[in-house]
Amino acid sequence: MFTPAAKAMAEKLGLKKGRANLEEFADTLQQLATADKNLVAVTSDSRGSGKLAPYGKALPKQIVEVGIAEQNLVGITAGLAACGKKAFGVSPSCFLTARSLEQIKNDVCYSNVPAVLVGISSGVSYGALGSTHHSLHDFAVLRAINNLTLIAPADNFETREAVKFAAAAKRPVFLRFGKAAMLDVIPAGTKFEAGQAITLREGKDVAFLASGETVIHALLAAAHLAEAGLSARVLSFHTIKPLDTAAVLAAGRECRAVVTVEEHMVHGGLGEAVAATLLAAGLAPRFKIVGLPDEDTVTGAQADIFRHYGISMEGLAETARGLLKT
C-alpha cells in the first residue's frame, strides 16, 4: 500500500497496523446483533465479500440473503426498519448506489426509516476489475439526497464507533468501507461524533481535509512536510454529510492552503462540499481537490491507482508545496 519511504514514515510515527475496516465492521455488527435479537443483516450475494460469513453462521435467524438483487435489498432493509427492526443492508457500493438509487431515495430517505445501508469495497477497492466495479460517484449522489448521514471511516476505531452510531440512529445512515488493511491513525481516548471531524495533527501552513482510506496518506504527507519545516494540519472528515463546517472554516481562516483528499471523483464529493463552505463564508485560501479526475480511470491495485492520482505521501506533499509556492 505504501512506498518504502512512506512505510518508513509510518514506522517512525509508531502507527500500528490494524485490519480492513470491513472486517472490523462485520465483527462489530455481530457483537451488536448477539446482544440485540432485533438487529438483522440483509445481503445481496455479498455475505462473503462483506465478511459476514461468521455472522451468518452464528446468527442464522438474523441474516437475510436476497441474491444479486440490490433494489430488493434496499426495499427489504427499509421494510424491516419500518417494522421496528434495526436493519443493515450490505452490498458493494458500486452497485448499491447506482442500481438502487431510487430505492435509497424513496424507500429509505423519503420514508425516513432508520435503515443502515453499507457500501462495501468502495472507491477503487476492486482495483483491476475496472470502472464497472469502481465506486467514485457515491458521495456525489448520496449528498444530493436529503435525510441521510454519510460516513466513511479512516481506521478501525472510527469504523467501530460509526457502526455503533448507526445501530442507535433514528434516521437513515450510509456507511462506506474499503478492503485494505488499515493503520490505526486515531489517538487513544478520542471521542467519535458523527458530523464532527477529528483533528490528527495541528498546523498553519496547509490543512489536509481527508476522508476514509486517504486519511493515512494525508497524515504521512504532513509528517514528511514537517521534516522540511512546513506545518500541516490533518483532519479526518469521517462524516461527509453533515459536514463539519466549523472545522472547514477554521482551516480556511488559519491555514495558508487547504487540500481535500478523497477516494472519489473530484466532482460532487468532499472537496466540492468544502469549497462551497469556504466560498460562502468569503474565504479563499489556496485550494486543491485531490481525487480522481474526470477521465477514464486507470485500473490496477488500489495502491497503484492512489499513487497514479497523487493520493500518497509523496503526491500530497508535492501538491501542498506547489500551493504554498504560488
N, C-alpha and C positions, 0 to 999 in steps of 0.2 A: 504493500500500500504506500510505502514511503521510499524516497530516495535514501541512499546511505547517509547523507548529511542530515536529512530530516529525522531519520531514525536515531542518529546520534544526539540530535537536539532533544528528542522526546526522552531519551535516557538521561540526558543532562538535567532535564526538568523533573525527573523522577516520576513520570507518568506511567501508571500501571496498566497493563493490557487486560481488558475485560473480554466480553464475548459479544456476539452480534446482538443489537438491540432487539431483533425479532425473537431471539431465544429468551432474552430477559422478559419480553412481553408475554410469551407463552407460559413461562413458569409463574410469573406474577398473576396471570389470569387464572391459572389452575389453582393457585393458593386462594385467590378470592372466591372462586367457584366452589372449592371444597368447603369453605366456611359459609357460603350462601347458595343454597339449592335453587334460588330464584335466578341465578346467573346462567346464561346459556350462550354458547358459541355457535355461529352459523358459518359454514364454509362452502366454497364453490369449487370442489375438487382441489382444495388447497390445504387440506389437513397436513400433508407432508411438508409442502413449501412454507406453510405458516408455523411449522414446528409444534403443531398441536396433536401429533400422534400420541404422546404420553397423556395429554389431557383427555383425548377421546377414550383411551384405554382405561384410565382411572375413573372417568365420569361419563360413561356411555349414554346416560339419560339426559345429559346436559350439553349435547352437541347435535347439530342438525346438518346433514350433508345434502346440498341441493344439486350437486353436479356442476357442469360448466354452464351455468345459467345465472350470470351476475345480476340481471334485473330481478329475477326471482329472489336472489339472496337479499337484495335491499328491501324488497317488498315483505319478505318473511321476517327479516330483522325488525322492520318498522312495525309489523303486525304484532310480533311478540312484545315489543316495547310498549305498544299501545295497550296491551293486555296485562301490563304490570310486571313483565319480565325485564331483567337487565340484559339486553341482547347485544352481543358483539358480532358484527358481520365482517368476516375476514376474507380478503381476496386480493390478488395482485392489483396494485394501484393503477397500472396502465389500463386494465380492463374495467375496474370498479368505477373510475372517474370518467370513463368515456362511454362505454356501453350502457351504464346505469345512471347517467347524469340526471335524466328526467325523474327517475325514482328517488334519487337523493334529494332533488329539489322539492318534489311534491309529497312523496310518502314519508320522508323524514323531516325535512326542514319546514316546509309549509304546514305540515300536520303537527309540528312541534312535539314529536315524541322523543323520549330520552334514549334514542338508539346510539350506539357507538359503531362507527364504520372504521375499519382498519385496513389501510392500504399497505400491502407488503411488497417487498422487492421494488421499492420506489426509485425514482430518479433513473440512474443508469446501472442499477444493481444487476440487471440481467445482461449488461455488458455486450458481449458478442452476439446476442440474439437480435440486436439491431433495434431500429426505431419502432417497430411494431410492439416491442416489449419495453421500450423506454417510457417513463412517466415524467415528462417535462412540462406538462400542461396543468397538473392537478392543483397547484397553488392558485393559478390564474382563474380556473373555472370555479373552484370552491370559494375563493374570496368574493366572487361575484354573486354568491347565493347567501341570502340573509339567514340569520338564526343558526349559525354553525361555528363552533370553535374548532380551529385548525392547529394541530400541534405536530411538530417534527423534532423529536428529542435528539440531543447530541451524544449522549452516552447512556450507560446502564442506569445510573441514578435518575436522570431525567425520564427515562423510559418507565421505571418502576412507579415514579410519582405521577407521571401522566396517566398510566393505566388506572391507578387508584383514583385519581381525579375523575377520569371518565366514568368509572364504575359508580361513583357517587353523584355524578352530574344529573341535573334535572332537565337538561336540554341536549340537543344533538351535538356530538363530538366526532371529529375525524382525526385519527392517529396515523402518522406516516412513518414507516420503518424501512430500512435498507437491510442488506445481507452481510455487510462486512463486520468483522470483529472490531470493536471499538476500544479506544483508550479512555481511561477514566479522567475526565477533564474538570468535573465539578468538585470543588473542595468539600471535604467532610464538614458536616454541620450546616450546609447551605439549605435554605428554605425554598421549596418549589411552589410557585404560584402561577397558575395559568394566566397569561396576559402580562406577565412581568418578566422581563429579560434578566438574565443572570450575568453580572459582571465578573469576568475571569481575570482581567488584568486592567490596571489603570494606565492612562496615557493621555498626552496632549497633542502630539503631532498628527497622528492618524487614528481613526477609530475603525476597527473591523466589526461589522454587524453581520453575524453569520447564523446559519440555521442547520440543524441536522448534522449529517456526516461531514459537512465542510468546516465545522467549528474547530476541530483539532488542527486543521491546516492553517486557520487564522491564528490560533494560539502559537503554533510553531513559528509562523511568519513574524509575529510580534517579538518573540524571543530572538529571532535572527536579526531583526532590525535593531533591537536593543544593543547588540554587540557592535553596531555601527553608530551608536549614540542617538538613535531615534526612539521616541517614546510612543508606544502603540497601545491603545485601549482595545480590549476584546470583550464582546458581549455575545452570549448565546441567546438568540431570539428563538427559543423553542416554540413559542406561540406566534404563528404568522397572523392569526386573526382570533381575538382582537389584538392589535398591535400595541406594544408598549411605547406610546407616543412620547411619554416623558423621557424615556431613555434615548429615543431618537433625537429629540430636541436638545437634550443635554450634550450629546455627541456633536451635534451641529454647531452649538454655541461654543463648546470648549475645545474642539479639535480643529486643526487646520484643514484636514481632509477626512472624508468618510468613504469607506469601501464596504459595499454589501457583498456577501458571498452566499451562494445557494446552489444546490444541485437541481437546477430548474432552468427553463428558458429565461432569457433576460427580460422577456415581456411578461408582465402580469403578476410577478411574484413579490418576494420580499423587497427587492431593490426598488421597484416602482412604488410600492407602498411607502417605503422610507423617503423616496424622492418627493412624493406628493406631500408628505407630512412636513418635510423641510421647507419646501417652497410655499406652502400655505402659511407658514409662520414667518416668511420673509427671510429665511436663512439660505445662504448659497455657498456652502463650503465646497472646496474641490471634491469632486464626487465621481465615483465609478461603480457600476454594477458588474460584478464578476459572476457569470453563469454561463449557460450555453447559448451561443448566438443563433440568429435566425438563418440557419443553413442546414444542409443535410448533415446530421450528426455522425461523427466518426464512430466506429464500433471497435470493440476490444474489451479488455478488462476495465473495471471501474477505475482503478488507479491510473491506467494509461489514459483514459478519457479525461480524468481530472487534470493530469499533467498537461495534456494537449491544450486544454482550455484555461490553463493558468490557475487551477484550483489546487495549489500546492504551496509548500513553504516558500520555495524559490519564486514561483509565479506571483504570489500575493505580495511578497516583499518587493519585487520589481515593480508591481503596479503601484504600491504605496510610494516608492522612491520617485516614480515618474510623476505622480500627482504633486508631491512636495516640491519638485523642481520647477513646476510650471508657475 
